[in-house]
Amino acid sequence: MTLKIAQFLSEKQPATPCLVVDVDNVEEHYHSMQAALPSARIYYAVKANPARPVLDRLVFLGACFDAASWEEVDLCLSAGARPENISFGNTVKKASAIKAAYEAGIRLFVFDCIEELEKLARFAPGARVYCRLLVNNHGAEWPLSRKFGTTTESARELLLHARKLGLDPYGVSFHVGSQQICADAYEAAIVQVGTLLADLAADGLRLRMVNLGGGFPIRYRDDVPSIAHFGQVIQRAMKTNFGEALPEILVEPGRFIVGAAGVVCSEVVLASRRGYVDGPRWIYLDIGRFGGLAETEGESIRYALRTERDGEETERVALAGPTCDGADILYEKSYYALPVTLEAGDRVQILGTGAYVSTYCSTRFNGFAPLSEHYI
Ligand SMILES: *Cc1c(COP(=O)(O)O)cnc(C)c1O
């Protein structure tokens, strides 16, 4: 937790549950990403946290943006981003969204199949397009499954076909899965891209861009390799595979830019054993799976917690949200221990919640108001 957030929480005692984001910390992460990968252009993945103060700061810093919908494109534009600095990075787009983005000046679009490519040819004629590859997500704590991306062989055909459709086949992208703690995943994907670009060059098509996607991890309960380490592995792999003929490099970090900048402040609603003497004590917070902590699904993302009683004796707990849904459990299998004296009314801080929390919040499930947000 940054000093600024700690001060804000103790001075203001804001109503819970709330998310507090230190926008200066967002800036620090933007700079450290740029320092780790000086040759890459940073396209912030807006979905991680689309709040206006975050976008404003990133626009001020000269960042580019990866938008997933027309609404996100529009958000970036209204924050002052220039259309040439926005990529429409969702492989699944409505025709109306492509059209609206194209009319607003967006000229960079992703695709991973012939059907989407044909849509782009029709509604974004002449635009730069890049093809998303399916790569191994092994090592990612929040993998992206097989929902996106195509094979190298099909990408080759599609990119050649793009030219015939009057589009500008510009590059390729991949995403190694979110909270990817293994830098080798990027290296393996870059090797795959290297082969594809060499094959296409032999076909007479020289691609100019490689988009390395997002995935860069932050520290939750456990240490993760530094961003400098990811930068070194990636730059070495780019050099090995492309030599001096380096293509333009794009990255689309989301979690890395905003995750560590946010803290959720919550309150214990109930702490009880419900008659089970041997089991863990159940701690029910005023935020759960439906209040924004969706990434606790499968206990994939394990947040670090702070209480005002830290340092006292602890015992094993299970943690759950306040709603009437049985799926609204944060952690039951993962080992969490909290102070034995923790009781209803105590505050619990959930660290590293700047990304993928505010927008995953349900609107009014069980009547609970959505998470309030403070950007400081
Ligand atoms: C979600 C997403 C990102 C951001 O991923 P992080 O793991 O948060 O860095 C980047 N690119 C695409 C296409 C995405 O879907």
The ligand as a Tripos MOL2 file, in Angstrom:
@<TRIPOS>MOLECULE
LIG
   15    15     1     0     0
SMALL
NO_CHARGES

@<TRIPOS>ATOM
      1 C1         -6.7850   -8.3320  -21.1220 C.3       1 LIG1
      2 C2         -5.8940   -8.0670  -22.2510 C.ar      1 LIG1
      3 C3         -4.6760   -7.4040  -22.0470 C.ar      1 LIG1
      4 C4         -4.1580   -7.0130  -20.6930 C.3       1 LIG1
      5 O1         -3.7270   -8.1310  -20.0010 O.3       1 LIG1
      6 P1         -2.9550   -7.9920  -18.6160 P.3       1 LIG1
      7 O2         -2.7160   -9.4030  -18.2280 O.co2     1 LIG1
      8 O3         -3.8310   -7.2600  -17.6940 O.co2     1 LIG1
      9 O4         -1.6940   -7.2580  -18.8840 O.co2     1 LIG1
     10 C5         -3.9160   -7.1210  -23.1540 C.ar      1 LIG1
     11 N1         -4.3000   -7.4650  -24.3970 N.ar      1 LIG1
     12 C6         -5.4600   -8.1140  -24.6200 C.ar      1 LIG1
     13 C7         -5.8430   -8.4440  -26.0140 C.3       1 LIG1
     14 C8         -6.2870   -8.4430  -23.5680 C.ar      1 LIG1
     15 O5         -7.4310   -9.1030  -23.7950 O.3       1 LIG1
@<TRIPOS>BOND
     1     1     2 1
     2     2     3 ar
     3     2    14 ar
     4     3     4 1
     5     3    10 ar
     6     4     5 1
     7     5     6 1
     8     6     7 2
     9     6     8 1
    10     6     9 1
    11    10    11 ar
    12    11    12 ar
    13    12    13 1
    14    12    14 ar
    15    14    15 1
@<TRIPOS>SUBSTRUCTURE
     1 LIG1         1 GROUP 0 **** ****
